[in-house]
């Protein structure tokens, strides 16, 4: 089992994070809207806030990123992106389980959005107790409640 470590992103991580965005999301974006490299670069640049992101390290190598935002009584997983060479090693599952553990300790609800075409991610979220609460043409919006809020 590969261990992971989360490290606060900085402005110096821009190129790596842009690459993670392109590599991990391209196949889904292509299916939904088509891929426009210039548009994707601009959208990423315009929404790049390193203080909100953590780099996932596995075996001292950058493996992806996670972005979690806390608002009132909710944790919102904005992104969890893992580079292909590190996928299928349960890293994402362990990160989400750790987020769940934190949310349960703090009595917080967890929310996330997932592309409808990302069947593997939705299946994982269902296994981990997330339920669809709303959907758009492109996304499922899912929530998982802390046991202390039941």
N, C-alpha and C positions, 0 to 999 in steps of 0.2 A: 504494500500500500504506500503510495506516494504522499508525503506530507506537504502541506502548503503553508505559506506565510503571507500575510497581507502587509503591504508597506504603502504609506501615503504617497500618492502621485504628486509630481511637481511639474512645472512648466517644461522641464527637460524631457519629460516622458511623452510629449506631444506626438512625435513621429511614431513611437511604438504604439501608442493608443490609437492613432489614426490607422495604422496597419492592422491592429486587432479588429477595429471596427470594420474595415474593408474585408478582411479575410473571413471573419465569422458571420457577417450579416449579408454579404453580397448575394448569396444564393437565394435568400428569402426576399430581399428587396427586388432582385431581378424578377422573381415570380409574381410579385405584387404590382410593382410600378415600373419595372425596367430599371436598369442601372445607368446612371449618369454620373460619371466619375467627378466631374467638376461640381455638380450639385451636391454630391455626397461630401466632397472635401469642404465646401462652403458651409453646409449644415453642421458638419463636425466642428469646424473652426468656430462657428458662431455659438455653439453650445458647449465648448470646452471649458470646464471649470475643474482644474485638477484637484482643488481642495475637497471636491465631492467624491473623488475616485480613489480607489486603492488598487495597487498593482498586485496581482497574484504571482507569487514566486513559488516555483517547485524545483527542488534540487538546485537552488541558487540561480535559476533561470527564470526570466519573465515568461509567464505562461498565460496571462490574460489580465482581466480587470473586473472589478465589481464596483457598482455605484449604488449606495443605499442612502435614501433621504428620509429623515424623521420629521414628521409633521403632526403635531398634536398627539393623538394616541395611536398613530400608525407609523409603521416602517414601510417605505416603498422601495422595492428592489427595482431600480431604474434599468440596470444592466448587470448581467453576469455573462461575460464573454470569455471563452477559453479557446486558445489556439488549437488547431486540429491535432497537432502532435501530442497534446496533453489531454485530449478528450477521451472519453471511454475509460478513464481511470478513477472514476467516482470523486474527482476533485470538486466538481460543481455540486454534486449531491452533498458532500461533506460541508461545503461552504454554506449551502442553504440550510442544512441541519443545524449548523452553528448559529445562523441568523435566527432560526426558529427557537433555539434554546435561549438566546438573548431576549427575543420578543416575549417568551413565556416568563422569564424572570422579571421583565419590566411590565408585564400585562398589556402588551401592545399587539395590535392586529397587524398582519403583514399583507401588503398588496403588491401586485405586479401585473404587467401586461406581457402577452406572448403573441407572436405572429400566429395566425390561424394555420399557416403552412408549416409551422415548426412543430410537427406532430410529436417528435421525441421529447422536446421540452415540456409540452403540455402533459404528456403521459407521466413524466417525472413529477411535475407539480401536483398532478392528481394523486400519485402515490404518496407524496409528502403531505397530503391533507388540504391542498388548495382546491377551491371550488370556483367555477365560473359564476360571476355575479352580473356580468354585462358583456355584450359583444358589439363590435363595430364590423364594418365590412372587412377589416384587415386583422383585428386583434380580439383575443379573449382577455377580459379583465378578470383577474382572479384574486381571491382573498383567502387568508387562513387566519383563524382566530386563535388567540392564546387560550389555553385551557382555563386560565384564571378569569377570562371574560365570558365563559359559558354560563 
